[in-house]
């Protein structure tokens, strides 16, 4: 309770020292990003965020880069996200991928993602369960807005 924020700040600093490639600056996000959890299964906040993202709003993510976190393979994916209402932001997804999925990653690849519009902390998740027809409709909406 007392001093917990100070301990959390210290943990974020330690993580940034151990893995500078996963720092907020390296990922291209601002101070609202909560950081990459060392183990999302043990972090209550990370589990809550993941559950909320599963029901989040659908958006289009263009893959910019990715960083392997450990050998699961757990990967941090960086997206340039475009929403149906025209907003754009850098999104970070912390995902467990299969080796096959990992080998298919390519910069510029367009993937459906989910985000939480009420929070806007740069956290997104792959929308693996999204209806393909709805994803196609979203892609078409965004493409037509770019053409106009």
N, CA, C and O of each residue as an XYZ file, in Angstrom:
592
protein
N       0.828     -1.169      0.000
C       0.000      0.000      0.000
C       0.879      1.242      0.000
O       0.839      2.016     -0.956
N       1.686      1.457      1.065
C       2.551      2.616      1.139
C       3.822      2.351      0.346
O       4.485      1.334      0.550
N       4.160      3.257     -0.551
C       5.380      3.111     -1.339
C       5.275      2.150     -2.505
O       6.278      1.872     -3.162
N       4.089      1.639     -2.776
C       3.933      0.674     -3.864
C       4.265      1.295     -5.211
O       4.880      0.646     -6.057
N       3.859      2.565     -5.423
C       4.149      3.244     -6.689
C       5.660      3.373     -6.872
O       6.169      3.205     -7.980
N       6.371      3.670     -5.796
C       7.822      3.799     -5.877
C       8.455      2.457     -6.270
O       9.383      2.426     -7.079
N       7.957      1.348     -5.702
C       8.463      0.019     -6.058
C       8.161     -0.288     -7.518
O       8.998     -0.850     -8.224
N       6.959      0.084     -7.971
C       6.575     -0.158     -9.359
C       7.448      0.639    -10.311
O       7.865      0.125    -11.349
N       7.730      1.903     -9.963
C       8.620      2.721    -10.790
C      10.012      2.101    -10.843
O      10.650      2.091    -11.895
N      10.482      1.587     -9.712
C      11.786      0.925     -9.669
C      11.825     -0.307    -10.544
O      12.826     -0.565    -11.212
N      10.737     -1.079    -10.549
C      10.649     -2.267    -11.392
C      10.676     -1.881    -12.864
O      11.347     -2.533    -13.664
N       9.945     -0.814    -13.231
C       9.957     -0.349    -14.620
C      11.343      0.114    -15.038
O      11.764     -0.133    -16.168
N      12.061      0.787    -14.132
C      13.431      1.219    -14.435
C      14.356      0.022    -14.608
O      15.186      0.005    -15.517
N      14.215     -0.986    -13.735
C      15.039     -2.187    -13.836
C      14.775     -2.911    -15.151
O      15.707     -3.356    -15.821
N      13.492     -3.028    -15.520
C      13.140     -3.674    -16.788
C      13.748     -2.916    -17.966
O      14.250     -3.529    -18.908
N      13.702     -1.585    -17.913
C      14.277     -0.773    -18.988
C      15.790     -0.963    -19.079
O      16.355     -0.913    -20.172
N      16.447     -1.179    -17.940
C      17.896     -1.408    -17.953
C      18.227     -2.789    -18.502
O      19.176     -2.945    -19.272
N      17.440     -3.796    -18.104
C      17.713     -5.161    -18.551
C      17.331     -5.384    -20.010
O      18.019     -6.105    -20.734
N      16.242     -4.769    -20.435
C      15.760     -4.920    -21.800
C      15.473     -3.550    -22.402
O      14.309     -3.169    -22.522
N      16.514     -2.795    -22.786
C      16.273     -1.465    -23.359
C      15.438     -1.515    -24.638
O      14.825     -0.513    -25.006
N      15.402     -2.652    -25.318
C      14.591     -2.769    -26.528
C      13.096     -2.816    -26.215
O      12.276     -2.690    -27.124
N      12.725     -2.996    -24.937
C      11.321     -3.010    -24.540
C      10.929     -1.760    -23.758
O       9.858     -1.717    -23.153
N      11.787     -0.746    -23.767
C      11.473      0.502    -23.067
C      10.407      1.271    -23.838
O      10.185      1.025    -25.024
N       9.753      2.199    -23.157
C       8.714      3.013    -23.801
C       9.277      3.774    -25.002
O       8.633      3.861    -26.047
N      10.474      4.318    -24.845
C      11.092      5.089    -25.934
C      11.392      4.196    -27.128
O      11.152      4.583    -28.272
N      11.917      2.998    -26.864
C      12.260      2.085    -27.946
C      11.023      1.588    -28.689
O      11.066      1.371    -29.900
N       9.925      1.411    -27.963
C       8.680      0.945    -28.579
C       7.908      2.070    -29.252
O       6.980      1.814    -30.019
N       8.283      3.315    -28.971
C       7.641      4.450    -29.624
C       6.323      4.853    -29.010
O       5.443      5.360    -29.706
N       6.169      4.635    -27.704
C       4.932      5.011    -27.009
C       5.251      5.995    -25.890
O       6.411      6.182    -25.523
N       4.224      6.612    -25.364
C       4.401      7.609    -24.325
C       4.272      7.041    -22.922
O       4.244      5.824    -22.737
N       4.194      7.923    -21.937
C       4.164      7.502    -20.541
C       2.867      6.790    -20.129
O       2.826      6.184    -19.059
N       1.811      6.846    -20.948
C       0.564      6.150    -20.609
C       0.684      4.645    -20.760
O      -0.125      3.903    -20.203
N       1.682      4.180    -21.506
C       1.865      2.747    -21.711
C       2.351      2.122    -20.403
O       3.353      2.567    -19.844
N       1.648      1.087    -19.904
C       2.000      0.520    -18.607
C       3.279     -0.300    -18.604
O       3.751     -0.688    -17.535
N       3.841     -0.569    -19.747
C       5.064     -1.361    -19.816
C       4.769     -2.823    -20.113
O       3.623     -3.266    -20.039
N       5.807     -3.557    -20.445
C       5.697     -4.976    -20.740
C       5.869     -5.733    -19.432
O       6.900     -5.606    -18.772
N       4.875     -6.515    -19.055
C       4.937     -7.269    -17.804
C       5.963     -8.380    -17.930
O       5.966     -9.102    -18.927
N       6.850     -8.536    -16.923
C       7.823     -9.626    -16.981
C       7.157    -10.988    -17.153
O       7.646    -11.824    -17.913
N       6.045    -11.217    -16.454
C       5.266    -12.438    -16.618
C       3.790    -12.064    -16.527
O       3.264    -11.894    -15.427
N       3.109    -11.933    -17.682
C       1.717    -11.477    -17.666
C       0.772    -12.428    -16.946
O      -0.309    -12.013    -16.531
N       1.150    -13.692    -16.788
C       0.287    -14.633    -16.077
C       0.302    -14.390    -14.577
O      -0.649    -14.750    -13.882
N       1.372    -13.781    -14.069
C       1.478    -13.504    -12.643
C       1.054    -12.085    -12.292
O       0.918    -11.754    -11.114
N       0.846    -11.253    -13.288
C       0.468     -9.863    -13.050
C      -1.048     -9.722    -13.134
O      -1.642     -9.975    -14.182
N      -1.673     -9.317    -12.027
C      -3.123     -9.121    -12.016
C      -3.562     -8.059    -13.001
O      -4.588     -8.207    -13.666
N      -2.779     -6.975    -13.099
C      -3.119     -5.912    -14.041
C      -3.062     -6.408    -15.478
O      -3.936     -6.084    -16.282
N      -2.033     -7.197    -15.808
C      -1.895     -7.713    -17.169
C      -3.026     -8.676    -17.510
O      -3.538     -8.660    -18.629
N      -3.420     -9.518    -16.550
C      -4.538    -10.437    -16.803
C      -5.835     -9.664    -17.023
O      -6.620    -10.016    -17.904
N      -6.071     -8.619    -16.234
C      -7.269     -7.798    -16.386
C      -7.269     -7.095    -17.741
O      -8.291     -7.053    -18.426
N      -6.108     -6.538    -18.128
C      -5.985     -5.843    -19.413
C      -6.260     -6.807    -20.561
O      -6.953     -6.447    -21.513
N      -5.727     -8.027    -20.488
C      -5.937     -9.022    -21.531
C      -7.414     -9.374    -21.656
O      -7.937     -9.487    -22.764
N      -8.082     -9.547    -20.528
C      -9.517     -9.863    -20.554
C     -10.320     -8.725    -21.171
O     -11.245     -8.974    -21.945
N      -9.982     -7.483    -20.841
C     -10.687     -6.341    -21.417
C     -10.422     -6.213    -22.909
O     -11.320     -5.847    -23.667
N      -9.199     -6.512    -23.339
C      -8.872     -6.408    -24.761
C      -9.588     -7.464    -25.594
O      -9.856     -7.236    -26.774
N      -9.902     -8.605    -25.010
C     -10.630     -9.647    -25.747
C     -11.995     -9.162    -26.211
O     -12.516     -9.639    -27.220
N     -12.577     -8.216    -25.479
C     -13.888     -7.682    -25.842
C     -13.779     -6.252    -26.366
O     -14.785     -5.550    -26.469
N     -12.564     -5.821    -26.696
C     -12.339     -4.454    -27.150
C     -12.891     -4.196    -28.545
O     -13.476     -5.073    -29.180
N     -12.686     -2.976    -28.995
C     -13.177     -2.516    -30.297
C     -12.191     -2.943    -31.383
O     -10.977     -2.878    -31.192
N     -12.715     -3.370    -32.501
C     -11.911     -3.834    -33.625
C     -11.265     -2.660    -34.360
O     -11.897     -1.625    -34.572
N      -9.996     -2.833    -34.746
C      -9.260     -1.822    -35.502
C      -8.285     -2.536    -36.437
O      -8.116     -3.753    -36.366
N      -7.655     -1.768    -37.304
C      -6.662     -2.293    -38.244
C      -5.270     -1.976    -37.722
O      -4.959     -0.818    -37.441
N      -4.436     -2.991    -37.591
C      -3.060     -2.797    -37.167
C      -2.107     -3.126    -38.298
O      -2.194     -4.194    -38.904
N      -1.200     -2.210    -38.578
C      -0.151     -2.446    -39.576
C       1.122     -2.746    -38.795
O       1.612     -1.895    -38.052
N       1.655     -3.943    -38.958
C       2.818     -4.381    -38.193
C       4.045     -3.555    -38.552
O       4.424     -3.463    -39.720
N       4.663     -2.952    -37.534
C       5.861     -2.140    -37.725
C       7.100     -2.965    -37.409
O       8.050     -2.995    -38.191
N       7.085     -3.635    -36.262
C       8.244     -4.408    -35.803
C       7.783     -5.332    -34.692
O       6.644     -5.237    -34.236
N       8.649     -6.217    -34.257
C       8.358     -7.079    -33.125
C       9.651     -7.391    -32.401
O      10.744     -7.319    -32.965
N       9.492     -7.743    -31.125
C      10.625     -8.091    -30.272
C      10.268     -9.363    -29.519
O       9.208     -9.452    -28.900
N      11.156    -10.343    -29.576
C      10.929    -11.572    -28.833
C      11.260    -11.322    -27.368
O      12.325    -10.793    -27.050
N      10.348    -11.704    -26.476
C      10.541    -11.478    -25.050
C      11.228    -12.671    -24.406
O      12.155    -12.499    -23.616
N      10.787    -13.869    -24.734
C      11.431    -15.083    -24.235
C      11.213    -16.190    -25.247
O      10.750    -15.939    -26.359
N      11.538    -17.387    -24.873
C      11.540    -18.476    -25.851
C      10.227    -19.246    -25.936
O      10.224    -20.379    -26.419
N       9.108    -18.673    -25.484
C       7.827    -19.402    -25.529
C       7.306    -19.675    -26.936
O       6.797    -20.789    -27.057
N       7.318    -18.962    -27.950
C       7.817    -17.603    -28.130
C       6.775    -16.543    -27.769
O       5.704    -16.462    -28.371
N       7.115    -15.758    -26.795
C       6.315    -14.592    -26.412
C       6.913    -13.393    -27.124
O       8.121    -13.162    -27.070
N       6.054    -12.628    -27.794
C       6.525    -11.556    -28.660
C       5.766    -10.271    -28.341
O       4.567    -10.294    -28.064
N       6.484     -9.156    -28.383
C       5.860     -7.837    -28.301
C       5.783     -7.322    -29.730
O       6.806     -7.140    -30.390
N       4.562     -7.087    -30.203
C       4.327     -6.622    -31.567
C       4.026     -5.130    -31.534
O       3.246     -4.673    -30.698
N       4.638     -4.370    -32.437
C       4.374     -2.934    -32.544
C       3.551     -2.693    -33.801
O       3.928     -3.101    -34.899
N       2.419     -2.020    -33.614
C       1.504     -1.738    -34.710
C       1.276     -0.235    -34.843
O       1.295      0.496    -33.853
N       1.061      0.211    -36.068
C       0.445      1.504    -36.314
C      -1.028      1.176    -36.497
O      -1.415      0.536    -37.474
N      -1.843      1.619    -35.554
C      -3.254      1.240    -35.498
C      -4.119      2.351    -36.070
O      -3.920      3.531    -35.780
N      -5.088      1.947    -36.895
C      -6.090      2.873    -37.423
C      -7.456      2.357    -37.008
O      -7.782      1.189    -37.219
N      -8.252      3.238    -36.416
C      -9.567      2.849    -35.926
C     -10.647      3.183    -36.952
O     -10.410      3.922    -37.907
N     -11.823      2.629    -36.735
C     -12.944      2.877    -37.643
C     -13.360      4.340    -37.632
O     -13.876      4.843    -38.630
N     -13.141      5.032    -36.509
C     -13.536      6.446    -36.431
C     -12.422      7.401    -36.851
O     -12.548      8.612    -36.667
N     -11.340      6.878    -37.409
C     -10.307      7.727    -37.990
C      -9.120      8.065    -37.108
O      -8.246      8.818    -37.536
N      -9.054      7.538    -35.895
C      -7.897      7.812    -35.037
C      -6.746      6.876    -35.381
O      -6.949      5.747    -35.825
N      -5.529      7.377    -35.165
C      -4.327      6.578    -35.379
C      -3.452      6.667    -34.142
O      -3.360      7.723    -33.515
N      -2.809      5.563    -33.791
C      -1.896      5.551    -32.660
C      -0.966      4.347    -32.759
O      -1.236      3.405    -33.503
N       0.131      4.387    -32.003
C       1.046      3.243    -31.930
C       0.484      2.273    -30.906
O       0.221      2.655    -29.766
N       0.302      1.038    -31.302
C      -0.239      0.011    -30.423
C       0.788     -1.073    -30.159
O       1.564     -1.441    -31.042
N       0.785     -1.578    -28.938
C       1.709     -2.624    -28.525
C       0.901     -3.839    -28.091
O       0.034     -3.733    -27.224
N       1.181     -4.989    -28.688
C       0.507     -6.239    -28.326
C       1.531     -7.200    -27.739
O       2.608     -7.394    -28.303
N       1.192     -7.792    -26.619
C       2.034     -8.789    -25.955
C       1.365    -10.135    -26.199
O       0.349    -10.447    -25.577
N       1.927    -10.930    -27.099
C       1.262    -12.143    -27.562
C       2.155    -13.374    -27.453
O       3.379    -13.282    -27.540
N       1.522    -14.519    -27.263
C       2.193    -15.811    -27.378
C       1.877    -16.342    -28.766
O       0.712    -16.549    -29.106
N       2.901    -16.562    -29.561
C       2.713    -17.031    -30.932
C       3.327    -18.405    -31.099
O       4.243    -18.782    -30.368
N       2.818    -19.149    -32.065
C       3.449    -20.405    -32.430
C       4.656    -20.100    -33.309
O       4.792    -18.989    -33.821
N       5.505    -21.059    -33.476
C       6.674    -20.876    -34.350
C       6.220    -20.552    -35.763
O       6.829    -19.717    -36.431
N       5.157    -21.200    -36.228
C       4.635    -20.942    -37.571
C       4.171    -19.501    -37.701
O       4.488    -18.837    -38.687
N       3.415    -19.003    -36.708
C       2.941    -17.616    -36.743
C       4.121    -16.651    -36.708
O       4.116    -15.627    -37.390
N       5.117    -16.981    -35.920
C       6.292    -16.114    -35.796
C       7.043    -16.004    -37.123
O       7.503    -14.922    -37.485
N       7.167    -17.111    -37.846
C       7.895    -17.076    -39.120
C       7.123    -16.341    -40.203
O       7.712    -15.926    -41.201
N       5.817    -16.173    -40.028
C       4.988    -15.482    -41.026
C       4.899    -13.979    -40.810
O       4.323    -13.270    -41.636
N       5.466    -13.479    -39.704
C       5.415    -12.036    -39.438
C       6.254    -11.284    -40.459
O       7.363    -11.698    -40.797
N       5.711    -10.176    -40.946
C       6.427     -9.332    -41.894
C       6.008     -7.885    -41.682
O       4.817     -7.603    -41.554
N       6.963     -6.963    -41.642
C       6.594     -5.544    -41.508
C       5.653     -5.133    -42.637
O       5.834     -5.535    -43.786
N       4.654     -4.332    -42.298
C       3.664     -3.892    -43.275
C       2.440     -4.781    -43.343
O       1.453     -4.434    -43.991
N       2.498     -5.929    -42.676
C       1.382     -6.859    -42.654
C       0.203     -6.233    -41.909
O       0.382     -5.642    -40.844
N      -0.997     -6.363    -42.469
C      -2.201     -5.800    -41.853
C      -2.937     -6.894    -41.097
O      -3.274     -7.941    -41.650
N      -3.179     -6.627    -39.816
C      -3.844     -7.605    -38.966
C      -4.949     -6.924    -38.161
O      -4.813     -5.760    -37.785
N      -6.045     -7.643    -37.896
C      -7.080     -7.063    -37.037
C      -6.611     -7.092    -35.580
O      -6.073     -8.091    -35.104
N      -6.825     -5.987    -34.895
C      -6.471     -5.890    -33.475
C      -7.666     -5.339    -32.705
O      -8.594     -4.783    -33.292
N      -7.633     -5.498    -31.400
C      -8.646     -4.917    -30.522
C      -7.960     -3.941    -29.573
O      -6.825     -4.156    -29.149
N      -8.671     -2.866    -29.249
C      -8.152     -1.864    -28.321
C      -9.271     -1.402    -27.411
O     -10.437     -1.720    -27.645
N      -8.922     -0.650    -26.366
C      -9.894     -0.131    -25.412
C      -9.965      1.383    -25.580
O      -9.086      2.088    -25.085
N     -10.991      1.906    -26.268
C     -11.059      3.346    -26.537
C     -11.149      4.197    -25.277
O     -10.697      5.342    -25.280
N     -11.718      3.670    -24.207
C     -11.847      4.454    -22.978
C     -10.512      4.627    -22.265
O     -10.353      5.567    -21.486
N      -9.556      3.746    -22.512
C      -8.281      3.773    -21.791
C      -7.180      4.422    -22.634
O      -6.464      5.300    -22.152
N      -7.049      3.997    -23.873
C      -6.042      4.512    -24.808
C      -4.633      4.543    -24.199
O      -3.982      5.587    -24.162
N      -4.176      3.376    -23.722
C      -2.851      3.252    -23.130
C      -1.848      2.583    -24.069
O      -0.797      2.127    -23.620
N      -2.153      2.519    -25.341
C      -1.315      1.925    -26.387
C      -1.362      0.397    -26.397
O      -0.703     -0.223    -27.231
N      -2.118     -0.222    -25.499
C      -2.209     -1.680    -25.466
C      -3.262     -2.157    -26.454
O      -4.383     -1.648    -26.479
N      -2.891     -3.136    -27.266
C      -3.808     -3.779    -28.199
C      -3.595     -5.292    -28.102
O      -2.643     -5.754    -27.473
N      -4.479     -6.046    -28.724
C      -4.349     -7.494    -28.786
C      -4.779     -7.957    -30.169
O      -5.658     -7.352    -30.783
N      -4.171     -9.014    -30.654
C      -4.593     -9.580    -31.931
C      -6.044    -10.042    -31.811
O      -6.422    -10.662    -30.816
N      -6.837     -9.744    -32.806
C      -8.254    -10.131    -32.821
C      -8.386    -11.439    -33.587
O      -8.881    -11.463    -34.714
N      -7.948    -12.507    -32.977
C      -7.961    -13.818    -33.633
C      -9.376    -14.347    -33.824
O      -9.622    -15.154    -34.721
N     -10.307    -13.899    -32.987
C     -11.675    -14.396    -33.031
C     -12.611    -13.523    -33.870
O     -13.814    -13.780    -33.929
N     -12.072    -12.513    -34.504
C     -12.912    -11.561    -35.239
C     -13.575    -12.218    -36.451
O     -12.990    -13.072    -37.119
N     -14.795    -11.799    -36.708
C     -15.550    -12.282    -37.852
C     -14.870    -11.784    -39.138
O     -14.695    -10.577    -39.307
N     -14.485    -12.690    -40.043
C     -13.792    -12.267    -41.268
C     -14.565    -11.235    -42.092
O     -13.958    -10.352    -42.698
N     -15.895    -11.333    -42.120
C     -16.696    -10.363    -42.876
C     -16.582     -8.981    -42.237
O     -16.475     -7.977    -42.943
N     -16.604     -8.924    -40.912
C     -16.482     -7.635    -40.213
C     -15.086     -7.056    -40.408
O     -14.936     -5.843    -40.561
N     -14.064     -7.906    -40.404
C     -12.687     -7.449    -40.627
C     -12.554     -6.874    -42.032
O     -11.955     -5.813    -42.206
N     -13.100     -7.550    -43.033
C     -13.051     -7.069    -44.418
C     -13.759     -5.725    -44.533
O     -13.267     -4.821    -45.208
N     -14.912     -5.588    -43.881
C     -15.664     -4.333    -43.894
C     -14.838     -3.203    -43.274
O     -14.801     -2.095    -43.808
N     -14.179     -3.483    -42.153
C     -13.334     -2.485    -41.496
C     -12.172     -2.087    -42.402
O     -11.883     -0.899    -42.544
N     -11.512     -3.049    -43.009
C     -10.403     -2.750    -43.924
C     -10.873     -1.870    -45.070
O     -10.185     -0.921    -45.447
N     -12.054     -2.180    -45.633
C     -12.596     -1.393    -46.739
C     -12.939      0.032    -46.306
O     -12.687      0.980    -47.049
N     -13.514      0.192    -45.107
C     -13.845      1.526    -44.578
C     -12.590      2.384    -44.455
O     -12.582      3.547    -44.859
N     -11.541      1.808    -43.899
C     -10.296      2.553    -43.698
C      -9.638      2.877    -45.025
O      -9.113      3.975    -45.205
N      -9.661      1.922    -45.970
C      -9.064      2.157    -47.288
C      -9.826      3.248    -48.042
O      -9.207      4.085    -48.698
N     -11.155      3.250    -47.959
C     -11.934      4.264    -48.671
C     -11.718      5.647    -48.056
O     -11.729      6.649    -48.771
N     -11.524      5.709    -46.747
C     -11.262      6.988    -46.102
C      -9.901      7.522    -46.526
O      -9.739      8.733    -46.679
N      -8.942      6.665    -46.715
C      -7.611      7.100    -47.165
C      -7.643      7.623    -48.596
O      -6.916      8.556    -48.939
N      -8.495      7.015    -49.438
C      -8.599      7.437    -50.832
C      -9.272      8.790    -50.977
O      -8.991      9.532    -51.918
N     -10.160      9.110    -50.045
C     -10.933     10.366    -50.136
C     -10.107     11.567    -49.799
O     -10.610     12.691    -49.828
